[in-house]
């Protein structure tokens, strides 16, 4: 495992690179500098889910340059008429966009407005798709909602039909209202920050933390904690000042996640996840030893019709899923430590694939319903630790992606958490040279 790395200096740090302090309720550092550290965050504020450049100095020991993905190119027709600092606001075109017939300016009623003159070669395109492409930062669904709520004008005409075709010479003016406060309230939630800048935040989610508010879990979620921690640095996702969650981890799965702070970062990261350009690896303890020791688990995953809380391998209506696995250590043939890499990202994917192949994860409350026969092969200490483990023994240990603004390849690694480390020691695990 890589060392955690040193925090990037912040304005209040002394020249001797003393570790940054972020006391509860304190103001955030001024935007513009990348903030990187592994710190336990207990944020003060007023107020289950699925598996799963930057100005200022670079984070030490956690990022790599020269990734395969090139820097993202800005849309061809986006130009800002505002200072560079405003280009990160919702709807603002990228800073490096070439001159065009699109401009961004403040709106008299608040928020901003995007003015676009339709070029002849673009005539006939759906207006929602066209405006989204020209904005460079607004999703099509966001533009569609703005159109349907009467925020798009062409001269004196109000356009309310997203499917309407654009014509050459049309001057479209889209009013983008200011981001509204998030419906979930910010509150103190502990999580560990691995990296943060003005576009995104990478964190280590502890086991037991729900990602999204939902019936039965309206408060105390990761989203509540991110709203409190990020504050005004959240530029607005879909018109609301909230973090952009582009992937999730189950409540009782620990490990690395990335969340977007801006609409542009949210769109780019979502595209990368959908296109499978994200490097994700997990550590897991399973019952028995997979045979072969390295290979692929493949199968369509869908909702279990008899138990809606479970997913299952199905031949009808499921989504294709592929998990690459490799056995790192075997324990008396009764259990194994494996590393898994996701080619897809389906709900409960690793848990379903291992359960379907006779190796459910140790501690899994959903896919492990009886004591497995492999338990008798373990030492008494190992058997007791495995049978008493209170959650699925699954940890998202690696996360790599291309920064949506700078094009820099970033790679993060989170070591095995203490509870899984204790389980491994009881099973007889030897120190890992490199987990993934």
N, C-alpha and C positions, 0 to 999 in steps of 0.2 A: 504493500500500500504506500501511496505517496504521503509525504509529510503534509500537514494541514496547510502550510504556507504562512506567510506573514501578512498582516493587514496592510492594505494600501494606505499611505498617510492621509489624514484628513486635516482640515484647516486648524483644528485645535490641538494637533499633536506637536510634540517637541522634536527638535532635530535628531534626538537619539532614538527615534522610531519606537517610542513607547507605545504599547498596544492601545488602540483606540477604545475609548470608553463611551458607551451609549446608555446612560442611566434611564430608567423608566420615566416616560413622559418628557424626556428632553427633546429639544428641537433637532431635526435631522440636519446633516451637513448640507451645505449649499450644493445645488445641482452642478454637474459638470465634471466631477471627479469620480472615478470608479472606486467603490468601497468594497474591500474584500477581507474577510476574516472568518474564522470559525469561532463564533461567539454565541453564547446562550442568551437569547433575547427574551426578556420579560417586558412586554410593551404595555404601558399604561395608556388608557384612552377613556373617553367619556362613555363611552359606552362599555350511505356508506358507500360506499363509493366503489370505484373500480380499481383493478390492479394498475396495476400499472405495468476612427475608433473612439473607443471609450476614452474620454479625456483623462489625463492623469496616469500615474504609474500602473504597470501591469501587475496582476496578482502573482505572487511567487509560488511556483511549484504546482499550479493548478491549471495552467492554460498552455496550449501549444499553438504555434503559428503554422501557417502553410497547409491548412486543411485542403481536402479535395474540392470543396465547394468554393467557387469564386465569389467575390463580393457581389451582393445583389445590385442589379442595375435599377435605377429609379425609372418610373414611367416616363415615356418619351415626351409627354405634354404637360408637365407640371412645373410651374414656376411660382415662387413665393415673392410677394411684394412686401413681406415683413422681414424684420431682422432675423438673423440665424437662430436666435434663441426661441423664436416663436415656431420654428419648423417642426418641433416635436409635439405641438398641440394637435388635437384630433382634427383631421381634415386637412392639415397643412401638408403641402407637397414636400418631398424629400429635398434636402438642402442642395444636393448636387444635380438637380434636374436641369436639363438644357432649356433655353428659351422656347416658349410655345404660346398658344392662345388660351392658356389656363392661368388664372391668377387667384390669389388668396388674400383676403383683407378682412378687417374687423367689420362686424355687422352693427348697424345703428341700434338694433334692438337687443344687442348682446350676443356673445358667441362670435362666430365668424361666417364669412360667405365665400363660396368658391364660384368663380365666374369662368365659364368655358364657352368658347366659340367652336362649333362643330365644323370640322374640316370635311371637304368633299369626299375623301376616301373613306370616311367613317360613317357616312350617311346610311341609314337603314338599320343600324344597330339598336338593340333595346336600350332605352334611356337609363335604366338602373344599372345595367352592365357597363354602359359607356361612362357614366359619371363615376362609378366605382373605380374603373381603370384609370381615369384621368386624375382622380384625387390622389392615388398612390397610397392612401392610408385608411380609407373607409371600405369596409366590407360591403359586398353586394346586399346582404340582408339589412345592414345598417342604412344604406342608401334607399333601399326599398321602403323601409319604415319611415324615413324622412319624406319621401315622395308621397306616400299614402296619407301622411299627416299634414300635407299642404306646404312643405318647405321648399318646393322647387318651382321656380318661375321661368317663363320664357316671354319676355316683354311684359305685357299686362295679363297674360294667360297663366293660370296656375295649373301645373301638370300634376295630376294625382294618380295616373295610371303607369305603373312601373314598366309595363310591356310596350308602351308607346315607342314608336321608332323615331330616331333623331333624323333631322334633315340638315343638309349643308347650309351653313350660315346662321343656324340657330344660336342665339346667345342664352345659355342656361345659367341661372343663378341659384345656387343651393345655399339655403340658410342652415348652418350647423349650430344648433343651440349649445350653450355651455353645458359641460358635464354636470349632471345632478348628483347630489349626495347618494352614496350607496344605500340600498335598502338594508342589507345586513349592517349592524353597527360594529364599529371597531371596538375591540376589547383585548385585554391582556391575555395572550396565548404564548406559551413558551415553544420556541423552535430555534434551531441552529442555522445561522446564515453562513453560507460558504462563499457567496459572491453577490455583489449588488452594484448596479449603476443606474443611470437615468432611464434605461430601457427595460431592464428585467432584474429579477432576483432569483438566485439559486439557493435552495435551503435543504436541510436534512430533516424530514418529517419524522417525529417520534411515533412509535407504535401507540395506538389508542387514540390518535387525533383524527377526527373526521375532516375531510377536505372541504365539502360544501355544506352550508346550512340546508336542512331538510326536515320534514316532520319528525319530531322526536329528537332532533339535533339542531335546533334553531340558533343556538349560541355556542360559544366555545370552540368554533371550528377554525381551520387554517385560514379560511377567507376572512373571518372576523379578525384574526391576528394580523393578517397582511394589510387589511384596511387601516388598522391602528398603527402599524409600524411604518407603512409607506406614506400615509397622510396625503399631503398636497402633491407629492411626487407621482401619484396616480393621475395620468392625464385623461383617463376616461376610456372605457371599453364599451362600445355600443351605446354611447351617450351617458353612461353611468360611471361615477368615479369608483371603480372597483378593480381588483387585479384580474388579469386575463389568465384563467386556468386552462392550459392547453393539454394537460394530461393529468391523470389522477393515480393515487395509490389507495388501496383498501384501508379502512380504518386501522386494522391491526398489522398492516405492512409498513415497515419503516424504510427510510432512505431518501434519495435525492429527487427533488422536483425543481422545475423551473416555472416561473410565473411571469407574465408580461405586465409592464406598467403602461404601455402605450398601445394604441390601436395598431400602429404599424408593426410593432414587435409581435403583437398577438397574431396578426395575419401571417407574418413570415414564419413564426414558430409553428403555427397550426399547419401551414403548408408543408413544412419540413417533417412534421409528425405524420401527416397523411401520405407523404411521398416516401416514408421510411428512410429518411436521411439522418435520423437521430441514433446515436450509439448508446444503447441501454444494456446494462448487465446487472444480474441479480445474484445473490448468494442465498442458498436454501439448504435446509436439512430435510431429507426425505426418509421414509421408511424403506428398508431393503436397499439393494444396490442395483441401479439400472444396468441392463445388459442389452447391448454393448455399453461400455463405460462412457462412450461419447457418441452422440448421434443427434437425430432430429425427432421431435414429436410433432405430428401434423394431424389436423382434423378440424372439421367445421364445428364452431362453437355457437350454441344457441341457448335460449332460456329453457330450463327444465319445466315441462308442462305440469308435472305433478308437484313441484316445489319451486315457486317463483323466486326464492332466494338463491337457488342454485343454477349454475350454468352446466351444460352437458355437451358431449360430442353428439352431433346429430347429422342425419343425412338429408334433412328437410328444413330449409329456412335459416340455417346457421351461416356464420361468416367464417371464411377460411382463416386458419391460424397456423403459424409455424414457430416452434420454439427450438433453438439450438441449445443443447446441454452438454456438459462435460463433468465427469466425476473428478473431484479434487482429492477426496479421501474417503475410504470405506471403513466402517467400524464393525468388525466381527460379522460382516454380511447382514447385520441387522438394521443398519442405517448408513447414510452417506451424506457427505457434504458435496453439493453440486453448484456449478455456476451456470447460469442460463442467460442467453441472449435472445431478445425478441426480434423476430422479423416482422411481426404484426403486433398490434396492441389491443387484444380483445379483453372483455371483462373476465377477470379471474383466470386469464389464459394459462399461466404457469401452474396454478393450483388444479385446474381442470385437466391439463395434459398429463401431469404426473399422477393424478388420481386415476385417470382412465387407463394408464399403463401400469397400474399396480403398485405405484410408489407415492402414495399421498404424502403431503408435507406434514412433518411432525407438528402437532398442536393445532392442525386445521379444524376449526369447529364446524365447518360446513361439509367438507369432503372426507372427513375421517370420522366414522360413526361407531367404530368398534376397535378394540385393541388388535392391532395387526399381528399376524403370526410371527413376523420378523422380530417382534419385541423380545421373544425368548432367546434370541441369539445374542443379545447385548449383555454386558456385564450388569450386575445388580444396580450399580451406581448409574450407569448409562440408561438403563431401562427406566429407573425411577425419574430421572431428569427429563427423559423424552415424554413419558406418560403424563408428567405434571406440567409440561410446558404450556403456558396459558394462551398462546396465539399461534397463528401459522408462522413457522420459522422461515420468514422470507424478508429479504432486505435488498433494496435497490442500491447497489454499491457503486455503480458507475453511470455517468451521464455526460455525453459529448454532443455538441451541436455547433453550428456556425452562428456567430453573433449576427442578429438581423440587421444591424446598422453598419458595423465595421467590416464584416466579412471574416473576422478572426475566428479560427477554430478553437473552441474552448472544451476542455476535458476536466471533469471533476470526479473524485473518488472518495467515498465515505466508508470508513472501516466498519467491520462488523460491530453491531451494538452490543452492549454489555450482557444483555440477557441471552443472546445467541452465542456470545463468547463463552459464557458459563455453561451453556448446553454442550457446546463443542468440547470443552475441557472434560466434562463428565463422561462424554462418549469416548474420549481418548484422542482428541484432535491434536495434531502437532502444529507448530507455528507455520503459517502460510508464507511462502516466499513471494508469490504473486497470485492473487485470487482470480483475476480475469485476464 
